[in-house]
Amino acid sequence: MASSATQEPRPTPAWKSPWVIGWVGLVVSVLGANLVMVFFAITTNPGLVTEDFYDRGQLYEQTMVSKLARDPGWNLHADVPADLTAGEPAVIRFFLTDKAGQPVTPDAVRFFAYRPSDAEQDFDLPMIEEGTGRYMVEASFPLMGIWDTLVAVKHSEDEYNLGKRIRVRRP
């Protein structure tokens, strides 16, 4: 008997096909772009808009230059508990010192909490002076999730702010 001298061609693995490589590359590119967008959505400006945005934006550059010229160099520090739970009150403390580390007494200190996904949940509370340069507020966040907080310090005509993004866990 004669043996057959012809061999059947071996099939090419799918991973060597340009079509499969192209589709995998497309899927990886789309997932990578989505991950980049999620990263920037979490780490950048929450997009909060104030009611009087136009009025506050007028002469912005002049306002900032004059504010920087009058900057007292205060150190602002907020002590926000790491284990905030929705619906449960938590004490938030704020400390204010000058360049030399001495406590400062401004005209007013106010705590603001902004919910990036629902402006109707935003609230603000006056902070109570515990001692010179030390303030506190007892706040209860109604919903779990991400909140942007701001402590506004009013001193004569100027306002100094300290912002912080926090996470409130479910009850």
C-alpha positions as CSV (number, residue, x, y, z in Angstrom):
1,M,0.0,0.0,0.0
2,A,1.1,3.4,-0.7
3,S,1.2,6.0,2.0
4,S,-0.3,9.4,1.3
5,A,2.4,12.1,1.0
6,T,0.0,15.0,1.4
7,Q,-0.5,16.5,4.8
8,E,-3.5,18.5,5.8
9,P,-2.7,22.1,6.7
10,R,-2.8,22.8,10.4
11,P,-5.4,25.4,11.5
12,T,-4.1,28.8,12.5
13,P,-4.8,29.6,16.2
14,A,-7.5,32.3,16.7
15,W,-5.1,34.6,18.6
16,K,-3.0,35.0,15.5
17,S,-5.9,36.2,13.4
18,P,-5.9,40.0,12.7
19,W,-9.6,40.1,13.2
20,V,-9.5,38.6,16.7
21,I,-6.5,40.9,17.7
22,G,-8.4,43.9,16.3
23,W,-11.6,43.1,18.4
24,V,-9.6,42.4,21.6
25,G,-7.7,45.7,21.1
26,L,-11.0,47.6,20.6
27,V,-12.6,46.1,23.7
28,V,-9.5,46.9,25.8
29,S,-9.4,50.5,24.4
30,V,-13.1,51.1,25.3
31,L,-12.6,49.7,28.8
32,G,-9.4,51.7,29.3
33,A,-11.2,54.9,28.3
34,N,-14.1,54.2,30.7
35,L,-11.7,53.6,33.5
36,V,-10.0,56.9,32.8
37,M,-13.4,58.7,32.8
38,V,-14.4,57.1,36.1
39,F,-11.1,58.1,37.7
40,F,-11.6,61.8,36.6
41,A,-15.2,61.8,37.7
42,I,-14.2,60.7,41.2
43,T,-11.1,62.9,41.6
44,T,-12.0,66.2,40.0
45,N,-14.5,69.1,40.5
46,P,-17.9,67.8,41.6
47,G,-19.6,70.4,39.3
48,L,-21.5,72.1,42.1
49,V,-23.2,75.3,40.9
50,T,-24.3,78.1,43.1
51,E,-27.5,80.0,42.5
52,D,-25.7,83.3,41.9
53,F,-22.9,82.0,39.8
54,Y,-22.9,84.9,37.4
55,D,-22.7,87.5,40.2
56,R,-19.9,85.7,41.9
57,G,-18.0,85.3,38.7
58,Q,-17.9,89.0,37.9
59,L,-14.5,90.5,38.4
60,Y,-13.2,87.1,39.6
61,E,-9.5,87.9,38.8
62,Q,-9.5,91.2,40.6
63,T,-11.2,89.6,43.6
64,M,-8.7,86.8,43.7
65,V,-5.7,89.1,43.4
66,S,-7.0,91.4,46.2
67,K,-7.8,88.4,48.3
68,L,-4.3,86.9,47.9
69,A,-2.8,90.3,48.9
70,R,-4.8,90.2,52.1
71,D,-4.2,86.5,52.8
72,P,-3.4,86.2,56.5
73,G,-1.7,82.8,56.1
74,W,-4.0,81.0,58.4
75,N,-3.8,77.2,58.8
76,L,-7.2,75.5,58.5
77,H,-7.7,71.9,59.5
78,A,-10.9,69.9,59.7
79,D,-11.2,66.7,61.8
80,V,-13.9,64.6,60.1
81,P,-14.5,61.1,61.5
82,A,-13.6,58.3,59.1
83,D,-16.5,56.1,60.0
84,L,-19.5,58.4,59.2
85,T,-22.8,56.5,59.0
86,A,-26.0,57.8,57.2
87,G,-28.6,59.0,59.7
88,E,-26.3,59.0,62.7
89,P,-25.0,62.3,64.2
90,A,-21.3,62.8,64.1
91,V,-19.1,65.6,65.6
92,I,-16.9,67.4,63.1
93,R,-14.2,69.7,64.5
94,F,-12.4,72.5,62.9
95,F,-9.1,74.2,64.0
96,L,-7.8,77.6,62.9
97,T,-4.4,79.0,63.7
98,D,-2.2,81.8,62.3
99,K,1.3,81.6,60.8
100,A,2.8,81.3,64.3
101,G,0.5,78.5,65.4
102,Q,-1.6,80.7,67.6
103,P,-5.4,80.2,67.6
104,V,-7.5,82.7,65.7
105,T,-11.0,83.9,66.3
106,P,-12.8,84.8,63.1
107,D,-16.2,86.5,62.8
108,A,-18.1,83.3,61.8
109,V,-17.5,79.7,60.9
110,R,-20.0,77.7,58.9
111,F,-20.1,74.0,57.8
112,F,-21.6,73.1,54.4
113,A,-22.4,69.6,53.1
114,Y,-23.1,69.2,49.4
115,R,-24.4,66.0,47.8
116,P,-23.0,65.9,44.2
117,S,-25.8,63.7,42.9
118,D,-28.8,65.5,44.7
119,A,-28.7,69.2,45.5
120,E,-31.9,68.9,47.5
121,Q,-30.0,67.0,50.2
122,D,-27.4,69.9,50.7
123,F,-27.3,71.5,54.1
124,D,-25.3,74.0,56.1
125,L,-24.9,74.5,59.9
126,P,-23.2,77.1,62.0
127,M,-20.1,75.8,63.9
128,I,-20.0,76.3,67.6
129,E,-16.9,77.8,69.2
130,E,-15.4,75.3,71.7
131,G,-12.4,77.5,72.5
132,T,-10.2,80.0,70.8
133,G,-9.6,78.7,67.2
134,R,-11.6,75.5,67.9
135,Y,-15.0,74.9,66.4
136,M,-17.4,72.0,66.3
137,V,-20.7,71.0,64.7
138,E,-22.9,67.9,65.1
139,A,-24.0,66.9,61.6
140,S,-26.1,64.0,60.4
141,F,-25.8,63.0,56.8
142,P,-29.2,61.8,55.5
143,L,-27.9,59.6,52.7
144,M,-24.9,57.2,52.3
145,G,-22.3,57.8,49.6
146,I,-20.1,60.7,48.5
147,W,-20.4,64.2,50.1
148,D,-18.4,67.3,49.5
149,T,-17.9,69.3,52.7
150,L,-16.8,72.9,53.0
151,V,-15.9,74.9,56.1
152,A,-16.3,78.6,55.4
153,V,-14.5,81.1,57.7
154,K,-15.7,84.6,57.5
155,H,-13.3,87.4,58.7
156,S,-14.5,91.0,58.1
157,E,-15.1,91.1,54.3
158,D,-13.0,88.0,53.4
159,E,-14.0,84.4,53.4
160,Y,-11.6,81.4,53.6
161,N,-12.6,77.9,52.8
162,L,-11.5,74.4,53.5
163,G,-13.1,71.7,51.4
164,K,-13.0,67.9,51.8
165,R,-14.6,65.0,50.1
166,I,-16.0,62.3,52.4
167,R,-17.7,59.0,52.2
168,V,-20.7,58.1,54.3
169,R,-21.5,54.5,54.8
170,R,-24.9,52.8,55.0
171,P,-26.5,52.3,58.4
